[in-house]
Amino acid sequence: MSKSPQQLDRALYFLTPRTRRRQATWGMEGWIRMIRGNRTGWIGVDIGTHSVKLAQVERHGSRLELRDAAIVPRRHPWAKDAGLETSPRESLEELTVGRSLGCRFTGRLAACTVPISICDVHGITLGNCKPTEQRRQTARELAALSKNPNVEREFDLWPVPVDVWGNRAPQFDTNVVSLASDWAKRVADDHARAGLACRVLDGLPTALGRAVALTESDPHQPQAAFDWGWSEATFCIVLREQPVYIRRMREVGYSQLVRAVCEQLSVSATEARLLMSEHGLPTTEQSSDLQHVMADVLDEALSRLSEELDRTLDFVRGHAPRLEPVRLWLFGGGATIGNSAAWLESHTRIETSVWHLGEQSNATCEGVALPMALFGPAVALSMLAWDVN
């Protein structure tokens, strides 16, 4: 669906690197920022089912630094199947509180992403479809795949490099992320009512791809981004900033681990998160008794995750071996678990690191140091201020 730049505040887009330049709109604030050197990024907003995270970065020469960050838990978390509800959920309260918590946030231009759980992700085959026909053909494909084919959707599509399949038959040649238009409009309205001008609604996979591109890793080697979110996890293989393979893991969210600790140790959710953060998982024979207790408590949830990762990597190794990742970057609530990267590395046999921004591994929110990995997508969204310039 084609819309003029003036409508971006009311109807948002999923944008690929190629189309961002064409569809960006600035307004007076944007021109002022460009004239002044545009050192400060937009406010990046990562809307989740359990919390809303905001981040803004600054450029200092070739170096990036986090200017401010905020995380606002929802008073009423969204259900995992919120995307099937007829009335889109609001995030106005969280956006308003987040702006007030971040006392160093500047400007009102923003970019955001939404939970993968309210989106549809598909790999489709367009074949020799002409570029002018690709969006129409994709819309038809989405209608055929959708449980609600009459629901209007916003979507983004981007090609999968043909050579990733090697000499095997391609499984698909195009990735598509879509969202019901009513949800996109709700997100736009919430930003406007919170005093923000949201210029871009980006898909989580593309935000993760740009976050991976900020690391010291080789962009020409496949990297994995694993967003261990509250409701579910998202696994992406990124090549040259672009997510090539995407898989949702619906039953292995970070909340599964929190719930297991709460039930078996009779503690609150806050206490459970603190226990997992401070003590984490055992990595050596010299690990503490409490770490071994945590491992026993989390065994069932971690076994499910291990099975999902094995299934995912087996598919990649069998159908697209050129995409087997050389490194895995960990994002989301799961990154707050002590030794989580070491546990993932031991189970995937892939070098694993918790995502960070340059030398900054933590972000400070209300005087509390939080892992930078919680803000990876929001940081990448903030950087769109320069990508569209």
Order of alpha helices (4+ residues) and beta strands (2+ residues): alpha-alpha-beta-beta-beta-alpha-beta-beta-alpha-beta-beta-alpha-beta-alpha-beta-beta-beta-alpha-alpha-alpha-beta-alpha-beta-beta-beta-alpha-alpha
